Amino acid sequence: MAKQQSKILPKLQEILYVVGENIKLARLRRKLSLEQVAERAGISRSTLILIEKGTHTVSMGAYLHTMFVLRLQDDFRKLASDDELGRKLQDAQLVVKKRAPKTT
């Protein structure tokens, strides 16, 4: 049975491409080789190459380990941290319910 390829929207692929490129630039600025970063992150060299290309099939764990090696793990914490749309939706649906007094 053939393995089914997962699809990704072009806009999302573009975002991953930029993330991969940023990871690659961070590695190069630190003058670290692919082998050094891959070994420290506990991933293969080929997986690191896929990360730097922004491949969507690589696990988030591999991305996070790579970012940790490059000391970029705090950037990972910023993902979805400012959910402005979610807060607006939540605020729009807030209804204060009056509760009946407790009886003892």
Backbone hydrogen bonds, N-H to C=O, Kabsch-Sander energy under -0.5 kcal/mol:
donor,donor_aa,acceptor,acceptor_aa,energy
13,Q,9,L,-2.4
14,E,10,P,-2.2
15,I,11,K,-1.5
16,L,12,L,-2.3
17,Y,13,Q,-2.4
18,V,14,E,-2.1
19,V,15,I,-2.3
20,G,16,L,-2.9
21,E,17,Y,-2.5
22,N,18,V,-2.5
23,I,19,V,-2.3
24,K,20,G,-2.4
25,L,21,E,-2.7
26,A,22,N,-2.2
27,R,23,I,-2.2
28,L,24,K,-2.5
29,R,25,L,-2.5
30,R,26,A,-1.4
31,K,28,L,-1.3
32,L,27,R,-2.1
37,V,33,S,-2.2
38,A,34,L,-2.7
39,E,35,E,-2.5
40,R,36,Q,-2.3
41,A,37,V,-2.3
42,G,38,A,-0.9
42,G,39,E,-0.6
43,I,38,A,-2.4
48,L,44,S,-2.0
49,I,45,R,-2.1
50,L,46,S,-1.9
51,I,47,T,-2.3
52,E,48,L,-2.5
53,K,49,I,-1.0
54,G,50,L,-0.6
54,G,51,I,-1.3
55,T,50,L,-2.6
58,V,55,T,-0.9
63,Y,59,S,-1.7
64,L,60,M,-2.9
65,H,61,G,-2.8
66,T,62,A,-2.1
67,M,63,Y,-2.4
68,F,64,L,-2.3
69,V,65,H,-2.1
70,L,66,T,-1.6
71,R,68,F,-1.5
72,L,67,M,-4.0
73,Q,67,M,-0.5
75,D,72,L,-1.4
76,F,72,L,-0.8
77,R,73,Q,-0.9
78,K,74,D,-0.6
78,K,75,D,-0.8
79,L,76,F,-1.3
81,S,78,K,-1.9
83,D,81,S,-0.8
84,E,82,D,-1.7
87,R,83,D,-2.3
88,K,84,E,-2.2
89,L,85,L,-2.5
90,Q,86,G,-2.4
91,D,87,R,-2.8
92,A,88,K,-2.1
93,Q,89,L,-1.0
93,Q,90,Q,-0.6
94,L,91,D,-0.9
97,K,95,V,-0.8
99,R,97,K,-0.5
